[in-house]
């Protein structure tokens, strides 16, 4: 059953150096506060997994937390490149970054396979791309029934999945709604999971299209109001578009980036 604990304690207990860590959330419910706590606790040698790595991954990479990135698209949404990501790939700063690139469909199917206890997923994706030549975890497979050549990708089974959600009840059942992406599958595929939430309530009342993760599928819940900022949590906050624009200038220069991280992340740890 999920334990409701402070964020710092959850990260200390669940995320270890060298782990494979998925931080999911598509446009919405991105777990920024948890990512910042990972940075504050100086986790390193992580294999970071995300369908759409954006600013929080730029920060994790720039602070030296990541050894490898497994992903399907990377950028500052609506703005441009991730400059810390680019610097790691192009110049090896602050450390070299290994890349494993997939398509969105490939990543989603990999999570589904992991959540289903299957060794791999099969799809018709990757046709017309050069990803097969660039990524060793994409292989052709022949259907035993029709002879059609398809594509196989291995299941994703993170050591830890981290997501943000709107709320949990006191038993640790988690409820999220809006754009939910692959959060459910990513949690179910992982060995351990951490969910930050806007609030804990006595009862989870029904919401249209809501996903409920049962307490037995979640390891820890941490109450972190605003934990998705600068992304948003439907019903609780709006997207901080100005921050995404500002990040482009902040992240271009190494020293400007480090100064911002010291002032806004390292020196402002909150006791959740």
N, C-alpha and C positions, 0 to 999 in steps of 0.2 A: 504494500500500500504506500502511496506517496506520502512523504513527510513534508510539512510546511516549515521551512527553515530560512534563515537570512541568506541573501545572495552570496555574500563572501564565504560563508560556511559551505554552501552548496558547491560552489566552484572549487574550493579547496578539497572537498571530499570526492567529487565526481570527475574532475578533469586533471589529468596527469601529463607530465612531459612525455612526448612521443605518441600521444593518443591521436586517433582519427576522430575529428570533431566536426559534426555538421551543425551549421547555424542557418536555419531556414526561415523563410518569410518572403513573400513576393510582393514588392511595393509597400506592403502593409504588414504590420506585426513583425518587423525585423528586430531581432533581439540585441539592440545596441548596448543596453546597460550590462547585459551578461558579457558581451564582447569586451566592454571596458574593464570589467572585473577580471577577465582572463588576462588582459594586458597588465593590470595592476599587480596580479599575482605572478607575473613574469613567466608564464607558461611558454615553453619552447619546444622545438622539433615537432610541432603539430602538423598533421595532415588535415588541412581545412577543406571541407566539402560544402558546396552550395551551388544551386542551379544558377543563381545570378549574383555573384559576388559584387558588392558595391562598396560604399564608403566604409562600413565597419570592417570589411576585409582589407581595404586599403590601409586602415589603421593597424590592424593585426599584423599585416605583412610588413608595414613600415617600422613597427616596433620589434621586429625580429621573432615573432611568435611562430611563423610558418616555415616549414621545410618543404611542403608540397601543397599544391592546390588542385583539387578535383572539381571541375566546373563545366558549365556550358555557355556562359557569356559573362563578360566582365566589363564594367564601366560605371561611370557616375551618371545615373539615369537622367536623361534630359539635358545633360551638360557636356559630357565628353569622356576623356580617358581617366583612368585611375593612375595618378602619377607615381605613387609609392609602389604599386603593382608593376608598372613599367620599369621603374628604376631597379627593382629586384630582378626582373627578367633580363633587362638590357645591361645592367652594370653590376649585378650581384650585391646591391646595397639594400638593407644592412647585411644580407646574406643571400646566396643563390636560392632561387625558387624553382622547384621541379613542377612541371605542368602536366596534367592529364585532362585533355579536353574532349567533351562529348557534346551531343545535341541536347536540347531541352527534353525531347522525347526519350532519348537514351537515358538521361539522368532520372527522369520520372519512372521509367520502367525498371531501372536498377533499384530504386527505393521500393517499388512494389514487390520485386523479387525478394529483397531482403526482408520485407514485412511478411511475406508469404512463406518464408523458410525455404525458398528455392535457390539453387546455386547460380542461376543466370536468368536473364530475360531475353526474349526473342522479339524482334520487330523488323519492319521494312525500312527503317530509317537509314540515314547516312548515304543513300544513293545520290551520286552526283557530287559528293564532297571528297576532300582528300584526308578526312579525319582518320579513315582506316589506315592510311599510310603513316599517320603521325602518332597514333595512339594504340599502344599494344593491347589494350583491353577492349578492342573492337574486333570481332572475328566473324567470318562468314560461317554459316551453318546451313546444311541441307535438310529440308523437311523430309522426314521418313515416309510421309504419306503421299506428298505431291511431287517431290523432287525440286521444289522451288528453293532457290538460294536466298536465305534471309540473313539477318545480322544478329549475333549474340553478344551480349554485354554482361559482365559478372554482377552479381547482386551487391548492393551497397549495404554494409552492416557496420555503421559507425560504432566506435566505443561509446560515444556520447552524442546525443542530439540535443540541441538547445533551440527552443522556440519562445516566442512571446504570445500571450493570449489575453483575452479580455478579463476572464475571471475563473476562479475555482471555488468549489465549496469546501467546507471544513474537513471533509473526508479526502480531499485531494483529487476529486473529479474535475477535469478542466473543460471549459467551454470557450470556443472561438467561432467567430462568424465574420462574414465579409469575404475578401479574397483570401482563401485558405491555402492555395497552392498545394504543396506536397507535405505540409507539416504533419498531418496524421501519419502518412506512410513513413516519413523520416523518423518519427518517434517510435513507431512499431518495429522498425528495422534495427533500432539501436539496442545495445546491451544496457545502457543507462540513459536517462533523460532528465533534463532540467527545463522546467517551464516557468518563466517569469510572467506574472499576471498584474493587471491593473488593480484588482481587488479580490478579496475573499468574501463570499456571501453565504448565507445560510442555505439558500435554495437556488438551483440553476433553473430559472423559468425558461420555457421554450422560446427560441428565436428562429425566424425563418432561415433555413439553410445552415443552421449551426452544426458544428462538429463537436461531439463530446468525447474526450479521451478519458476512459475509465481510470480510476485511481490505481488499479493494478498494472496499468501500462506506463505509469509515470513514476520516476524515482523520487524527484524532489520538485516542490513548488516554492517559489520565492515571490513575495509581494513587492513589486517595483512599479509604483504608479509612474507613468511616463516612460516606461522602460523601452519603448520602441522609438523614441525621439532620436533623430529627426523624421523618421517614417511615422506612420500614424496607426492608431488603433480605432477601428470604426466604432462609433458611439462614445468614444472617450477623448479623442484628440484629432487634430488635422495635420497634414504633412507640412513640414517646415521647408518650403521650396527655397527660401532665401539661403538656408544653410547649405543645401546642395550646390548652389551657385557659388557661395563663398568658399566651399571646400576646394574648388578648382585652384584658386590662388594660394590657399593655405598649404596645399599638398605639393605644389610644384617644386618648392625649395626644401632641401633636407632640414636645414636649421630652423626655418619657419615652421615646418611640420613638427619637429621635435619640441620647439617652444610651445606650440599650441597643445600638444599632447601633455606636456608637463603641467601646464596651467589648467587644462580642462578635463584631464583624465587622471593622471598620476597623483596630483595633489588635491583632488576633490573627491576621493573615495567616500562613499556614503555607507553608513552602517545599516544594511538592509537585513 
